[in-house]
Amino acid sequence: MSFTQQLKNENQDVLEQIFAHSFVQGIGKGDVPHESIAHYIKADYEYLNAFMHVYGLAVAKSAQREDIELFNEQIGFILHSEVHPHHNFCNVIGVDYEALQGYELPPTADHYIKHMLYHAHTGSLGEILAALLPCPWTYLEIGNELIRQYQPNDSHPFYTWINFYAEEEVAGLTGQLCARLDKYAEQASEMEKQQMKTAFRKSCQLELAFWEMSYTCEQWPLEEAVSR
């Protein structure tokens, strides 16, 4: 069994809770509160900006051109492709995408970003990969699961969103990250592999928490006092 397959098996419990979450099930049913969608986009836009910065730190730690190319492709995907599911959400709620940009991060998203940045600054390239992987992996799994459960057609309000994350491009990019992490794990010590497992597990749980944060429109207790 590969290292990433082991990671996936060990975190299937979190994935099942993500599948069952009210926001995710609401996407499948075509019924999510508009305020929850807006809250999700506000947070995810800033989260993805930070995600690209983490990829940039991974580039800085890369000794091989193949790794630099991999992370550069991931940045390009976020910049040029991952805007499409955001636009689908915005079209459903009737809000311009630009109107949902530039907001402060809610507590959970703020914590998630700082978790990834911690591993990017203090950990190995393997730790960075392990902290990053749950985001594309869980979304790929969500897309496939919602297609299996609901078999949406083009009249479904979230048809574009669901199919985007179930498409071959997402599967291919996720597969490349898995292959690179598996290769890295082959030469990693047991201690380092445990650190990678811990980073992966926390990111999986923060993916679940991100859906909850969005659905409940989580805010800081004293929002006006918070600055990034």
C-alpha positions in Angstrom: 0.0 0.0 0.0 1.4 3.4 -0.9 1.9 6.1 1.7 -0.9 8.3 0.4 -3.3 5.4 0.2 -2.5 4.7 3.8 -3.2 8.4 4.7 -6.5 8.2 2.9 -7.6 5.0 4.6 -6.6 6.5 8.0 -8.7 9.6 7.4 -11.8 8.0 5.8 -13.7 8.8 9.0 -13.2 12.5 8.4 -14.1 12.2 4.7 -17.4 10.5 5.6 -18.3 13.3 7.9 -17.5 15.8 5.1 -19.9 13.9 2.8 -22.6 14.0 5.4 -22.2 17.7 6.3 -25.2 19.9 5.7 -23.3 22.3 3.3 -22.0 19.5 1.2 -25.3 17.6 1.1 -27.0 20.9 0.3 -24.8 21.3 -2.8 -26.0 17.8 -3.9 -29.6 18.7 -3.2 -29.3 22.1 -4.8 -30.3 23.9 -1.6 -27.7 25.9 0.4 -28.5 29.1 2.3 -27.3 32.0 0.3 -25.6 33.6 3.2 -23.6 30.4 3.8 -22.5 30.4 0.2 -21.4 34.0 0.4 -19.5 33.3 3.6 -17.8 30.3 2.0 -16.7 32.4 -1.1 -15.4 35.2 1.1 -13.2 32.8 3.1 -12.2 30.5 0.2 -11.0 33.4 -2.0 -8.5 34.4 0.7 -7.7 30.8 1.6 -6.8 30.1 -2.0 -4.6 33.2 -2.1 -2.7 31.8 0.9 -2.7 28.3 -0.6 -0.7 29.7 -3.5 1.8 31.3 -1.1 2.3 27.9 0.5 3.0 26.5 -3.0 5.5 29.3 -3.4 7.3 28.2 -0.2 7.3 24.7 -1.5 9.0 26.0 -4.7 11.6 27.6 -2.5 12.3 24.3 -0.8 12.4 22.3 -4.1 15.8 21.1 -5.3 14.5 19.6 -8.5 12.9 21.3 -11.5 10.2 18.6 -11.7 9.0 19.8 -8.3 9.1 23.4 -9.2 7.0 22.6 -12.3 4.5 20.6 -10.2 3.9 23.4 -7.8 3.8 26.0 -10.6 1.0 24.0 -12.3 -0.9 23.9 -9.0 -0.7 27.7 -8.7 -1.8 28.1 -12.3 -4.8 25.8 -11.6 -6.0 28.0 -8.7 -5.4 31.2 -10.7 -7.1 30.2 -13.9 -9.4 27.3 -13.3 -10.6 27.3 -9.7 -12.5 30.5 -10.2 -15.2 28.6 -12.2 -16.8 26.9 -9.2 -16.7 30.2 -7.4 -18.6 31.8 -10.3 -21.2 29.0 -10.2 -21.9 29.8 -6.5 -22.0 33.5 -7.2 -24.4 33.1 -10.1 -26.8 31.0 -7.9 -26.9 33.6 -5.2 -26.9 36.6 -7.6 -23.8 38.3 -6.2 -20.8 39.6 -8.2 -17.6 37.6 -7.5 -15.7 40.8 -6.9 -18.1 41.9 -4.2 -17.1 38.9 -2.1 -13.3 39.5 -2.2 -11.0 41.2 0.3 -12.8 40.1 3.5 -11.1 39.1 6.8 -10.7 35.4 7.4 -13.1 33.8 9.9 -11.4 32.0 12.8 -11.4 28.5 11.3 -10.0 29.6 7.9 -7.4 31.8 9.7 -6.3 28.7 11.7 -6.2 26.5 8.6 -3.9 28.9 6.7 -1.6 29.3 9.7 -1.4 25.5 10.1 -0.2 25.2 6.5 2.2 28.1 6.8 3.7 26.5 9.9 4.5 23.3 8.1 5.7 25.3 5.1 8.2 27.3 7.2 9.3 24.7 9.7 8.8 21.4 8.0 10.2 19.4 5.2 8.9 19.3 1.6 7.0 16.1 2.6 5.2 17.9 5.4 4.2 20.7 3.0 2.8 18.2 0.6 0.9 16.4 3.4 -0.6 19.6 4.7 -1.7 20.7 1.2 -3.0 17.4 -0.2 -6.3 17.1 1.8 -7.8 20.2 0.1 -7.7 18.8 -3.5 -8.2 15.3 -2.4 -11.4 15.9 -0.4 -12.9 18.1 -3.1 -12.2 15.4 -5.7 -13.9 12.9 -3.5 -16.8 15.3 -2.8 -17.4 15.8 -6.5 -17.4 12.1 -7.2 -19.6 11.3 -4.3 -22.2 14.0 -5.2 -22.4 12.6 -8.7 -22.9 9.1 -7.4 -25.6 10.2 -4.9 -27.5 12.8 -7.0 -26.6 12.2 -10.6 -27.1 16.0 -11.4 -27.8 17.1 -14.9 -27.2 20.6 -16.4 -30.5 21.9 -14.8 -29.0 21.4 -11.4 -28.0 24.8 -9.8 -24.6 23.5 -8.7 -24.0 21.3 -11.8 -20.8 23.3 -12.8 -19.4 23.1 -9.2 -20.0 19.4 -8.8 -18.6 18.4 -12.2 -15.6 20.7 -11.9 -14.3 18.8 -8.9 -15.1 15.4 -10.4 -13.3 16.2 -13.7 -10.1 14.6 -14.9 -8.1 17.8 -14.4 -8.6 17.8 -10.6 -8.0 14.0 -10.5 -4.8 14.5 -12.5 -3.4 17.3 -10.3 -4.3 15.4 -7.1 -2.7 12.3 -8.5 0.5 14.2 -9.2 0.7 15.5 -5.6 0.0 11.9 -4.3 2.8 10.5 -6.5 5.3 13.1 -5.3 4.4 12.5 -1.7 4.7 8.8 -2.1 8.1 9.2 -3.6 9.2 11.5 -0.8 7.9 9.1 1.8 10.1 6.3 0.4 13.2 8.0 1.8 11.7 9.6 4.9 12.4 8.5 8.4 9.7 7.1 10.6 9.6 10.3 12.6 9.2 12.4 9.5 6.4 10.1 8.2 4.6 10.5 11.5 4.9 14.3 11.1 3.5 14.1 7.6 0.6 11.9 8.9 -0.1 14.5 11.6 -0.1 17.4 9.1 -2.4 15.5 6.8 -4.8 14.5 9.6 -5.1 18.1 10.8 -5.7 19.4 7.3 -8.5 16.9 6.8 -10.2 17.9 10.0 -9.8 21.6 9.1 -11.5 20.8 5.7 -14.5 19.5 7.7 -14.3 22.6 10.0 -14.2 24.9 6.9 -17.6 23.6 5.7 -19.0 24.1 9.2 -17.5 27.5 9.4 -19.2 28.4 6.1 -22.6 26.9 6.9 -22.8 28.7 10.3 -21.3 31.9 9.0 -18.7 31.8 11.7 -17.4 35.2 12.9 -14.8 36.4 15.4 -16.4 37.1 18.8 -15.1 40.8 18.6 -14.8 41.0 14.8 -14.0 44.8 14.8 -10.9 44.1 16.9 -9.4 41.5 14.5 -6.7 42.4 11.9 -4.8 39.9 9.8 
